Structures are given as structure tokens and as C-alpha cells.
């Protein structure tokens, strides 16, 4: 099984300084081991804007956004209304060759697992699992407009002195409804009124629960499934009725947690992914394997009662993918494995600003966040350990990277507000942030890009062509005037015309008329978005994680100079003795290579 030449592990949002610190402290032993065996890229810069699909596209193609086509998280296409965008997570929008496609042409066997923008597959010799989103169980459809999950996760709470209880004291999350059938028996109801995720149109349904003294049993088809404290059931499959009159399978795991005042029962759905893999024989390895867990743990993140469920979810995800790799490697002798873990960035979005103390929170909440951050990085370290121990040989090349970093934000601010203050963007409902597209002259479309609502170019455009140049000037002026902190200082790093955007890898026909970037100030829309790739302050850095180790790579070496995500694919191809991707404009990082 240990014939793999290259293993790439993408860790969404992983912060390089945190990993370096915790590896040195012994908290992340597998990262420490790999750092001793390889080179750490201290100043690895993502493209602009530092958003997952933009960064993943730059990494896998070795090409800047203008060349690979993925210039932002959302793409606005010509001759469509300015209100419409499509998601760049779907690989159909990628205009450049991925490095593993070049490797496949050279005869390498490749398996790509869940990396955003990696699917759909274009070379049918490549084994592909998912890859049109950043989260298992969610998919971006080919038109880029929808993503969905089979079913929302559910929680039921019971107070021992009052069964069933609507809510436990201090519990933030509202429990799902419960109906009493008779003494000791209850209906646990699931409401399927979630159009955005119930794409299979399941009808509402329920589980039947029996409580006998302190024992809890799920009743299904005359079977009693015990719910044991602090543990999970095996996967439980049900065929559920749909609005179309069909019966379709769905799989759940159940967990029971004992609390100070009662118990919590949690149902986590899982989804089948056979329709998201290639080739057909790859789908066969899932025949006797439980489906992958659906990630919705973020809805429980801030609830003190429910935080263990987040950690369990991360572990389930990694264990599932470990087993998938074990089975796949028994089927084929792969040369290249590419995999991805998205949960670190989930933690960043939910808690990084509090973790780095850009925002204040209670001591109790901070301790919980601190534990979350440590546990998610430990999960990543464990995942790396699997590949080190079970898959790699002494000569296997490793690349561990993140798409971007994370910067704490004191106060969220929207670029929409600056444009509105400049008299260029109109709201139909300002409180809800709903744009009046019939009156607005300009609008952000995708992170870092602002488009003029130009008549003749945009469907229903209102700005006359002769006013285009003036409107572009007004956009830049509005950003310069209104992107300001409370003390009057600016948090705008730059705002330029698209014709001037080539100096940081943007431009082209799909680019916004004005491209902007924010500094590492206190204000932005979130922890990574419009901030420039070199943004760094007391609350974090936008720089990516980069750790390369293996044959012909310098050992125990830290590269201080600035390098780019686009440099990684050419470097990997150089080490594998294969041509770089066709559109690549990155360079080989010879500073970290040993003399051959």
C-alpha cells in the first residue's frame, strides 16, 4: 500500500503561526515531525481576494486568478442581471489545467478527495470524490447557484424532572419538538420545512423514543436501539417518504449526553455520495461503508451544552476519510493523493476574532473557544498522522497547505455601506441589506470586485455608456472617502480600475470594473475576504500555511522570503519530474530544494 509519491493535505484556513507554535510545544506531534523532515514556508501568500475557491484554484493550477478564471467567490457573467452571480466553487468555471491533470498525462495514478474546485473530473483516469464545495454533504450545482444538504441536524432535550422539556436553562439552541404518546414513550419530530437543503423533498417524519427508568431506546421496525451515554449508535438507515411519493434512504447516527439537569439526544444525518465519485469502480468501495457525515456542527458551536458534538463531528469526518483511503489504496496503487479538511476555517469564522481577543467575550466562552481551536488542530494533526503511519514511505513527498489565513475583526463592515454613503448603491430595505437593482448604479459582485450597472452590458443596466468612466472614478472616490475607522483612519489598502489590476494577478473580461482590497485594520466583513494577501496585524495574518517535506526537500528549514500559492504546483511538478500545468505562471521554489 505504501507506493504513494505525493500526498497533499489542504487545511482550510489553517494559521501557519499557530501550527508552528503548537508543534514546537508538543501539542501537534505529527506537524512537528514533518517540520523536522522538511521546509516551512513562513511567508506563503495567497492570491487576491483570499477566498477558498480563488486560493484553491491558484494552488492547483499554478496560475493567477486572471489566467485560471476564478477571480472571486462569486462570478458575475456578462449579459446577465447585476443581481445574479454563480459560485466559483464548481470546477466548470476553472479555465486552467490542474497539476494532477498534468501528472495523469504523464502516467501517474491520482485520487483527489473533496478539494474545492477539483470537480467535476476532466480526465477520466483520475479518481475523484466530491470537490464542488468546501463541505461534505453540500454541493454546488453545475450552474453555480445552489448548494444543499440532505437534512438539518436535530436536538431533543429532556429535563429529568419534567419530561419532555422545551428547553434547558442556559441552552442557546432550541430543541426540536417532542410529543408524548403514553407514559415513557415519545415522538421525536423532525420538521423538513427547509427548502434550501431538503432537495429530495422528504416529508416531515418522527422517531419513537422509549424511556425506562434511566435507559433510552429508539424504536424502529419493532427493534429497540439503545442510546448509551457519551457514545454514538451505529448508522441507522430509514427509507423516508417524499413529496413525490417515493421512498428514499437516509442514514442517521444518534448520541445521548447526560447533562447536569437532564439529557440531550442528538441526531446527525449522513449522505450517500456515490453520485459524486468517478470512476464507477471507485463508487463500489462505498458499498459496505456508512455514508459520510453531513457537516452542520456550526449551528451548535456557541452552545455550552452542545460543543462536544462539534468535536465528534470533526472526528467522524476524518475517520470516514481514513477508511475511504484504506479501501481505495487496496484497489489501486496511487502515485498522488490529494485531500482536504474544511473545519478549521469553520472555527475561524465562528470564533477567531474572540480567540485572538479582537472582540471581547466572557471568560467561560473564551475557555470553550480555546478548547475548540486546540481540538480542531489536533484533529488535523491526527489526520496527518494517519498518512505518515499508514500510507507514506520514507521517500513520499508531503505538501501541507492552507488556502489562506485568518485575521481577527473588531467590527464587521460592509462595502455596500461605503457605496451607499457615496450615493452609488440604493437599498430597497436598508436594514436587511436588500439592494434596489432598478436604482443602483454599482454593486459588489463577488469579494473584492465592484461592477457598474452599465446599460447595454448588464441586463437591465441603468448607467449610460458615456457615464462609465465617471462612474468608475466615483466608485474609487466613495471607497477612499467612506472605508474609514472611527478615528478617521482608512482601512482601504487599494482601489484600482480593472485595467490596472494585473500587478496582483487580476483583470480580464470577468473582472469587476473596480477591484479593491482592505488592509489588516480592525474592520472587514469577516476574518478572510477583502483583506489583501499580505495583511498582518496583532490579530492574525492572511498568509497561508505551507509545509513541504520529502525527497530532495531541505530538512528542518524555514524559508523567510515571500512566496506564493501559485509557486506550489510548479514546485511539485519539478519534484515529480513532470511538466507543470499548462497555464502556470508560478515558479519552482529552488530555495527549499536540496541539490540533486
C-alpha positions in Angstrom: 0.0 0.0 0.0 3.0 2.4 0.6 3.7 3.3 -3.0 2.5 6.9 -2.9 4.9 9.5 -4.3 3.0 12.7 -3.2 0.4 13.4 -0.5 -1.3 16.8 -0.4 -3.4 17.8 2.6 -5.3 21.0 2.3 -6.4 22.5 5.7 -8.9 25.3 5.0 -7.9 28.5 6.9 -5.1 26.9 8.9 -2.9 29.6 10.5 0.8 28.9 10.0 1.9 30.7 13.1 -0.4 28.7 15.3 0.8 25.4 13.9 4.5 26.4 14.3 3.9 27.4 17.9 1.9 24.4 18.9 4.2 22.0 17.0 7.2 23.4 19.0 5.2 23.0 22.2 4.5 19.3 21.5 0.7 19.7 21.1 0.9 18.8 17.4 3.5 16.0 17.2 2.9 15.0 13.6 3.3 18.5 12.3 6.5 18.7 14.4 7.8 15.5 12.9 7.1 16.8 9.3 8.7 20.2 10.0 11.9 18.4 11.1 11.7 16.4 7.8 11.0 19.4 5.6 10.8 23.1 4.8 8.3 25.5 6.4 7.2 28.5 4.2 6.8 31.3 6.7 5.6 33.9 4.2 3.3 32.0 1.8 0.9 34.5 0.2 -2.5 33.6 -1.2 -3.9 35.4 -4.3 -6.4 38.3 -4.0 -9.1 38.0 -2.8 -8.1 35.4 -0.3 -11.3 33.3 -0.6 -11.3 29.5 -0.7 -12.2 28.9 -4.4 -9.8 31.6 -5.5 -6.9 30.2 -3.4 -7.6 26.6 -4.3 -7.7 27.4 -8.0 -4.4 29.3 -7.8 -2.7 26.5 -5.9 -3.9 23.6 -8.1 -3.2 25.4 -11.4 -0.1 27.4 -10.5 -1.8 30.2 -12.3 -3.0 33.6 -11.0 -6.8 34.3 -11.0 -6.8 36.3 -14.2 -5.4 33.2 -16.0 -7.3 30.5 -14.3 -10.7 32.3 -14.4 -11.6 32.0 -10.7 -11.3 35.7 -9.7 -13.7 35.7 -6.7 -16.0 33.5 -4.6 -18.9 34.7 -6.8 -18.7 35.3 -10.5 -20.8 37.7 -12.5 -21.3 36.9 -16.1 -21.9 39.3 -18.9 -25.4 39.8 -20.3 -27.0 38.7 -17.0 -28.7 41.0 -14.4 -26.2 42.6 -12.0 -28.2 40.8 -9.2 -27.1 37.4 -10.5 -23.9 35.6 -9.7 -22.7 32.0 -9.8 -20.5 30.2 -7.3 -16.9 29.7 -8.3 -16.7 26.5 -6.2 -17.8 24.5 -9.2 -14.8 23.4 -11.3 -16.6 24.1 -14.6 -15.6 27.8 -14.2 -11.9 26.9 -14.0 -10.1 27.8 -17.2 -6.7 26.3 -16.4 -5.1 22.8 -16.1 -4.8 21.4 -12.6 -1.4 20.0 -11.7 -2.7 16.5 -11.2 -4.1 16.5 -14.7 -0.6 17.2 -16.0 0.5 14.3 -13.8 -2.2 12.0 -15.2 -1.0 12.7 -18.7 2.5 11.6 -17.6 1.1 8.3 -16.4 0.6 9.0 -12.7 -2.4 7.5 -10.9 -4.3 10.2 -8.9 -7.0 10.3 -6.3 -8.5 13.7 -5.4 -10.7 13.9 -2.3 -13.1 16.8 -1.7 -10.8 19.7 -2.6 -13.0 22.7 -3.6 -13.0 23.4 -7.4 -11.4 20.0 -8.1 -14.6 18.6 -9.6 -16.1 17.7 -12.0 -13.3 15.5 -13.3 -12.0 16.3 -16.7 -9.5 13.4 -17.1 -11.4 10.1 -16.7 -8.3 8.3 -15.5 -8.4 10.4 -12.3 -10.3 9.1 -9.2 -12.4 11.9 -7.9 -14.5 12.2 -4.7 -16.8 15.3 -4.4 -15.0 18.6 -4.9 -17.6 21.2 -5.8 -18.0 22.7 -2.4 -16.0 23.2 0.8 -18.1 20.9 3.0 -19.1 17.2 2.6 -22.8 16.8 2.2 -23.1 20.2 0.4 -22.8 20.6 -3.3 -22.7 23.5 -5.8 -24.8 22.6 -8.8 -23.3 23.0 -12.3 -25.0 26.3 -12.8 -23.3 27.5 -9.6 -26.5 28.8 -8.0 -27.4 26.2 -5.4 -25.9 24.1 -2.6 -27.8 21.7 -0.4 -27.6 19.2 2.4 -29.9 16.2 2.8 -31.4 17.2 6.2 -30.8 19.5 9.1 -29.4 18.1 12.3 -31.7 17.7 15.2 -31.5 18.0 19.0 -34.0 16.9 21.7 -33.6 17.9 25.3 -35.1 16.3 28.4 -35.2 17.5 31.9 -35.3 14.5 34.3 -37.9 16.3 36.5 -40.0 17.4 33.6 -40.1 15.1 30.6 -40.3 16.3 27.9 -38.9 19.8 28.4 -39.0 22.6 25.8 -35.6 23.9 26.7 -32.9 23.6 29.3 -31.7 26.6 31.2 -28.7 28.3 29.5 -29.1 26.2 26.3 -28.9 28.5 23.3 -30.1 26.0 20.7 -33.9 25.5 20.5 -34.7 21.8 20.8 -36.8 20.0 18.2 -40.5 19.3 19.2 -41.5 16.3 21.3 -44.9 14.7 21.7 -45.9 12.3 24.4 -47.6 9.1 23.2 -48.0 7.4 26.5 -46.1 7.2 29.7 -42.5 6.5 28.9 -43.0 6.8 25.1 -42.5 9.9 22.9 -42.4 11.1 19.3 -39.2 13.0 18.4 -40.4 15.1 15.5 -38.3 16.3 12.5 -39.6 19.3 10.6 -38.4 19.2 7.0 -39.5 22.7 6.1 -36.0 23.6 4.9 -36.3 24.2 1.1 -32.7 25.2 0.8 -31.4 21.8 2.0 -34.3 19.4 1.6 -33.7 18.9 -2.1 -35.1 15.4 -2.1 -38.4 16.7 -0.8 -38.6 14.5 2.3 -41.9 14.8 4.2 -41.9 15.6 8.0 -41.2 12.4 10.0 -40.5 11.4 13.6 -38.6 8.9 15.7 -40.2 7.0 18.5 -38.3 7.0 21.8 -38.9 4.8 24.9 -37.6 5.8 28.3 -37.5 3.1 31.1 -36.0 4.5 34.3 -32.6 5.8 33.1 -32.5 3.8 29.9 -33.3 5.3 26.5 -34.3 3.2 23.4 -35.0 4.2 19.8 -37.9 2.2 18.4 -37.6 1.3 14.7 -39.4 -1.5 12.9 -40.0 -3.4 16.2 -36.4 -3.1 17.1 -35.0 -1.3 20.2 -31.8 0.5 19.6 -30.2 1.5 22.9 -28.9 5.1 23.3 -25.9 4.9 25.6 -24.4 7.9 27.4 -21.4 9.6 25.8 -21.4 7.4 22.8 -22.9 7.1 19.3 -25.1 4.4 17.7 -24.1 2.6 14.6 -25.5 4.2 11.4 -29.3 3.7 11.3 -30.9 3.7 7.9 -34.5 4.6 7.2 -36.5 4.9 4.0 -38.4 8.1 4.2 -41.5 9.3 2.3 -41.0 12.2 -0.1 -43.5 14.7 -1.5 -43.1 12.9 -4.9 -44.5 9.6 -3.4 -41.0 7.9 -3.4 -39.3 6.2 -0.5 -35.6 7.2 -0.3 -33.0 6.1 2.2 -31.3 8.4 4.7 -28.9 7.4 7.4 -28.5 8.8 10.9 -26.3 8.4 14.0 -27.7 9.2 17.4 -25.9 10.3 20.5 -27.0 10.7 24.1 -25.3 13.1 26.5 -26.1 13.3 30.2 -26.3 16.9 31.5 -26.5 18.3 35.0 -30.2 18.7 34.7 -31.2 16.2 32.1 -30.2 14.5 28.9 -29.6 15.6 25.3 -30.4 13.4 22.3 -28.7 14.4 19.0 -29.4 13.1 15.5 -26.8 13.6 12.8 -27.7 12.8 9.3 -25.3 11.4 6.7 -25.5 11.4 3.0 -24.6 9.0 0.2 -22.0 10.3 -2.3 -22.0 7.6 -5.0 -23.3 10.1 -7.5 -20.4 12.4 -6.7 -17.5 10.0 -7.4 -15.6 8.8 -10.5 -15.0 6.2 -11.9 -17.7 3.6 -11.3 -15.4 1.1 -9.6 -14.5 3.8 -7.1 -18.1 4.1 -6.1 -18.1 0.4 -5.4 -15.7 0.8 -2.4 -18.6 2.5 -0.6 -21.0 -0.5 -0.8 -20.4 -1.7 2.8 -19.3 1.6 4.2 -21.5 4.1 6.1 -22.3 7.3 4.3 -20.3 10.4 5.1 -21.5 12.6 8.0 -23.2 15.8 7.0 -21.4 18.9 8.4 -23.8 21.2 10.2 -22.0 21.4 13.5 -21.5 25.1 13.3 -25.1 25.7 14.5 -24.2 24.2 17.8 -20.8 25.9 18.1 -21.6 28.5 20.8 -23.9 26.4 22.9 -22.2 25.2 26.1 -24.4 22.1 26.2 -23.6 21.0 22.6 -20.0 21.8 22.0 -18.8 18.2 22.3 -21.0 17.4 19.2 -18.8 19.7 17.1 -15.6 17.8 18.1 -17.3 14.5 17.4 -18.4 15.7 14.0 -14.8 16.6 13.1 -13.6 13.1 14.2 -16.3 11.3 12.3 -15.4 13.2 9.2 -11.7 12.3 9.5 -12.3 8.6 10.4 -14.6 8.3 7.4 -12.0 9.6 5.0 -9.3 7.5 6.5 -11.4 4.4 5.8 -12.1 5.6 2.3 -8.3 5.9 1.6 -7.6 2.4 3.1 -10.2 0.9 0.7 -9.1 2.9 -2.3 -5.4 2.0 -1.8 -6.3 -1.6 -1.7 -7.9 -1.2 -5.2 -5.2 0.9 -6.8 -1.5 1.8 -6.3 -1.9 5.6 -6.4 1.0 7.9 -7.0 -0.7 11.1 -5.9 -3.3 11.6 -3.1 -5.0 15.0 -2.6 -7.3 15.5 0.4 -8.9 18.4 2.2 -10.3 19.3 5.6 -12.6 22.3 5.9 -13.4 22.5 9.6 -10.5 24.8 10.7 -12.0 27.7 8.8 -15.4 27.0 10.2 -13.9 27.6 13.7 -12.2 30.7 12.3 -15.4 32.3 11.1 -17.2 31.4 14.3 -14.6 32.3 16.9 -11.2 33.6 15.6 -12.0 37.2 16.4 -12.7 36.2 20.0 -9.8 33.8 20.2 -7.2 36.5 19.3 -9.1 39.0 21.5 -10.1 41.4 18.8 -13.6 41.0 20.2 -14.4 40.6 23.9 -16.3 37.6 25.3 -16.8 36.1 28.7 -14.1 34.0 30.4 -16.3 30.9 30.1 -16.8 31.4 26.4 -13.2 32.1 25.8 -12.1 28.9 27.5 -14.6 27.0 25.3 -13.3 28.7 22.2 -9.7 28.0 23.2 -10.6 24.3 23.5 -12.3 24.3 20.1 -9.2 25.8 18.4 -6.9 23.3 20.0 -9.2 20.3 19.3 -9.6 21.2 15.6 -5.9 21.4 15.1 -5.4 18.2 17.0 -7.9 16.6 14.6 -5.8 17.9 11.7 -2.6 16.5 13.3 -4.3 13.1 13.8 -5.3 13.1 10.1 -1.7 13.9 9.1 -0.6 11.1 11.4 -2.7 8.6 9.5 -0.9 9.3 6.3 2.5 9.3 7.9 1.9 6.0 9.7 -0.2 4.0 7.2 0.3 5.4 3.7 3.6 7.1 3.2 7.0 5.6 2.6 10.3 7.2 3.6 10.5 8.9 0.1 6.9 10.2 -0.1 6.7 13.9 -0.7 4.2 15.8 1.5 2.6 19.2 1.0 0.5 20.5 3.8 -1.1 23.9 3.0 -3.9 26.2 3.7 -5.7 28.3 1.2 -5.5 31.5 3.4 -5.0 32.6 7.0 -7.3 34.5 9.3 -7.4 38.0 10.9 -9.5 39.0 13.9 -12.1 41.6 13.1 -13.3 44.1 15.8 -16.3 45.2 13.9 -17.9 43.8 10.7 -18.3 46.4 8.0 -19.8 46.0 4.6 -18.5 47.6 1.4 -22.2 48.0 0.4 -22.4 50.7 3.1 -19.5 52.7 1.7 -21.0 52.7 -1.8 -24.4 53.7 -0.4 -22.8 56.6 1.5 -21.2 57.6 -1.8 -24.6 57.8 -3.5 -23.9 54.9 -5.8 -25.9 52.0 -4.3 -29.5 52.1 -3.3 -31.3 49.7 -0.9 -35.0 48.7 -1.1 -34.6 47.5 2.5 -31.5 49.0 4.2 -31.9 47.1 7.5 -31.9 43.8 5.6 -29.3 44.9 3.1 -31.5 44.3 0.1 -30.4 46.2 -3.0 -32.8 48.0 -5.2 -31.4 46.8 -8.5 -33.6 49.2 -10.6 -32.0 52.2 -9.0 -28.5 51.2 -8.0 -25.6 52.4 -10.2 -23.0 50.0 -9.0 -22.7 46.9 -6.8 -20.1 44.5 -5.4 -20.3 41.2 -7.2 -18.0 38.7 -5.6 -15.5 39.6 -2.9 -13.1 42.4 -4.0 -15.0 43.3 -7.2 -17.4 46.2 -7.9 -19.3 46.4 -11.2 -21.0 49.3 -12.9 -24.7 48.6 -13.7 -23.9 49.5 -17.3 -26.7 49.8 -19.9 -26.0 47.6 -22.9 -23.7 45.3 -21.0 -25.7 44.3 -17.9 -29.2 43.1 -18.5 -31.5 45.9 -17.2 -28.4 48.2 -16.7 -29.1 51.9 -15.9 -25.8 53.7 -16.3 -25.4 55.1 -19.8 -22.1 54.1 -21.6 -21.0 57.7 -21.8 -21.1 57.8 -17.9 -18.9 54.7 -17.4 -15.6 56.4 -16.8 -17.1 59.0 -14.5 -18.9 56.2 -12.5 -15.7 54.2 -12.1 -14.0 57.3 -10.7 -16.9 57.8 -8.3 -16.6 54.2 -7.0 -12.9 54.7 -6.2 -13.7 58.0 -4.5 -16.5 56.5 -2.5 -14.2 53.8 -1.2 -11.5 56.2 -0.3 -13.9 58.5 1.5 -16.0 56.0 3.4 -13.8 53.0 4.2 -12.7 54.6 7.5 -12.4 53.6 11.1 -14.0 55.6 13.9 -10.8 57.6 14.4 -10.9 58.6 10.7 -8.0 56.4 9.5 -8.6 54.4 6.3 -8.8 50.6 6.1 -8.8 50.7 2.3 -5.5 49.2 1.0 -6.2 50.0 -2.7 -8.9 50.5 -5.2 -8.0 50.4 -8.9 -9.6 50.0 -12.3 -9.6 46.5 -13.7 -7.1 47.6 -16.4 -4.7 48.3 -13.6 -5.3 45.1 -11.7 -2.7 42.9 -13.3 0.0 43.8 -10.8 -1.7 41.4 -8.3 -3.0 38.8 -10.8 -6.4 40.1 -11.6 -8.0 41.6 -14.7 -9.7 40.2 -17.8 -13.2 40.3 -19.1 -14.9 38.8 -16.0 -13.1 41.1 -13.6 -15.0 43.9 -11.7 -14.8 47.4 -13.1 -13.1 48.4 -9.9 -11.0 45.9 -7.8 -10.3 46.8 -4.1 -8.5 45.3 -1.1 -8.7 46.1 2.6 -5.7 46.5 5.0 -5.3 44.4 8.1 -7.2 47.0 10.1 -9.9 46.4 12.6 -12.8 46.4 10.1 -13.8 43.9 7.4 -16.8 41.8 6.5 -15.3 38.6 8.0 -11.9 37.0 9.1 -10.8 36.5 5.5 -12.4 38.1 2.4 -11.4 41.5 1.1 -8.1 41.8 3.1 -5.0 41.9 0.9 -2.9 38.7 0.9 -0.1 40.3 2.9 -2.4 41.6 5.6 -1.0 41.1 9.1 -1.6 42.6 12.5 -1.8 41.8 16.2 -5.0 39.7 15.5 -3.6 37.4 12.8 -2.2 37.1 9.3 -3.7 36.3 5.9 -0.7 34.2 4.9 -1.2 30.6 4.0 0.2 27.6 5.7 2.9 25.9 3.7 4.9 22.8 4.7 6.8 20.7 2.1 8.7 17.6 3.1 10.2 14.6 1.4 12.8 13.5 -1.0 15.0 16.4 -2.3 13.5 18.9 0.1 15.6 20.7 2.7 15.1 19.4 6.2 14.4 21.5 9.3 14.4 24.6 7.1 12.4 27.8 7.4 12.0 29.9 4.3 11.6 33.5 5.4 11.2 35.2 2.0 7.8 35.8 0.4 6.5 33.2 -2.0 3.1 32.5 -3.5 0.5 29.7 -3.6 1.0 29.7 -7.4 4.6 28.5 -6.8 3.5 25.2 -5.3 2.2 23.4 -8.3 5.4 24.1 -10.4 7.5 23.0 -7.5 5.6 19.7 -7.0 5.8 19.0 -10.7 9.5 19.7 -10.7 10.0 17.2 -7.8 7.9 14.6 -9.6 9.7 15.2 -12.9 6.5 16.0 -14.8 5.5 19.1 -16.8 3.9 22.0 -14.9 0.2 22.8 -15.6 -0.3 24.4 -19.0 -1.3 27.9 -17.8 1.0 28.0 -14.8 2.9 31.3 -14.2 4.3 30.4 -10.8 8.0 29.4 -10.3 9.9 26.5 -8.8 10.9 27.2 -5.2 14.5 26.2 -5.6 15.4 27.8 -2.3 13.9 24.8 -0.4 15.3 22.1 -2.7 18.4 20.1 -2.0 21.0 19.7 -4.8 20.1 16.7 -6.9 
